[in-house]
Amino acid sequence: MIIRIATDFTETPGARYRNEGDFSGEEFRESILEPKFLEAKNKGEQLTIDLDGGYGYPTSFLEEAFGGLARKHGADSVSATLVFVSRDEPSLVNEIQEYITSQK
């Protein structure tokens, strides 16, 4: 299973919350990430998150999407299920993993 954020959601991620504008981390988490996460987890599969192809990621977007998922479903469960790919900006992977693990 894979989510390509740039093609499945947007090339221009926005702020943290829906009320702050379009393509927020909250919107991504609720509408795309969480349903796919639950599907992958229930199937015992990993979900790959492809971060390439976009025009950058605000830290608030990343923290709300992935940190928010960890707050709701547990950091260990999220870490075990999600795999991140970023050839364009490899440092994003570590940044996201920190948002997830800080929820322990």
C-alpha positions in Angstrom: 0.0 0.0 0.0 1.2 3.5 -0.8 0.2 7.1 -0.4 1.9 9.5 -2.8 1.1 12.8 -1.1 1.8 15.0 -4.2 -0.6 13.0 -6.4 -3.1 11.6 -3.9 -3.6 14.8 -1.9 -1.7 17.9 -3.1 1.6 19.3 -4.2 1.2 22.2 -1.9 0.5 21.0 1.7 -0.9 23.7 4.0 -1.1 24.5 7.7 -2.0 22.4 10.7 -5.8 22.7 10.8 -8.6 22.8 8.3 -9.7 26.3 9.6 -6.3 27.6 8.6 -6.8 26.9 4.9 -6.8 24.3 2.2 -4.8 21.0 2.3 -4.1 21.0 6.0 -2.4 18.3 7.9 -5.6 17.7 9.8 -7.5 17.2 6.5 -4.8 14.8 5.1 -4.8 12.8 8.3 -8.6 12.5 8.5 -9.4 12.0 4.9 -6.5 9.9 3.5 -3.8 8.9 6.0 -5.9 7.5 8.9 -8.2 5.3 6.7 -5.2 3.9 4.8 -3.3 3.4 8.0 -6.2 1.4 9.6 -6.6 -0.7 6.4 -2.9 -1.5 6.4 -2.8 -2.2 10.1 -5.8 -4.5 9.9 -4.2 -6.4 7.0 -0.9 -6.7 8.8 0.8 -4.7 6.0 3.0 -1.7 5.9 1.9 1.6 4.4 4.5 3.6 2.4 4.3 7.3 2.5 6.0 8.9 -0.6 6.9 12.5 0.2 8.4 13.3 -3.2 7.0 15.6 -5.9 5.6 18.4 -3.6 6.7 21.9 -3.1 7.7 21.5 0.5 6.1 20.5 3.8 5.3 23.0 6.6 6.3 21.5 9.9 2.8 22.1 11.3 1.4 20.0 8.4 3.8 17.1 9.2 3.3 17.2 12.9 -0.5 17.3 12.7 -0.7 14.5 10.2 1.8 12.1 11.6 2.1 13.2 15.2 -1.6 13.5 15.3 -2.0 9.9 14.0 0.5 8.7 16.7 -1.5 10.6 19.4 -4.6 8.8 18.3 -3.3 5.3 17.6 -0.1 5.1 19.5 3.5 5.8 18.4 4.5 2.1 18.3 1.6 1.1 16.1 2.2 4.1 13.7 6.0 3.4 13.6 5.4 -0.3 12.9 2.9 0.4 10.1 4.3 3.5 8.2 7.4 3.5 6.0 8.6 6.9 4.6 10.3 7.6 1.3 11.8 10.9 0.4 14.5 11.1 -2.3 13.9 14.8 -2.8 14.4 15.7 0.8 15.7 12.8 2.9 15.8 14.8 6.2 12.0 14.8 6.2 12.0 11.1 7.2 13.8 11.7 10.4 11.7 14.8 11.1 8.5 12.9 10.8 9.8 10.0 12.8 10.6 12.4 15.7 7.0 13.7 15.6 5.7 10.2 15.9 8.1 9.0 18.6 7.6 12.1 20.7 4.1 10.9 21.3 5.2 8.0 23.4 
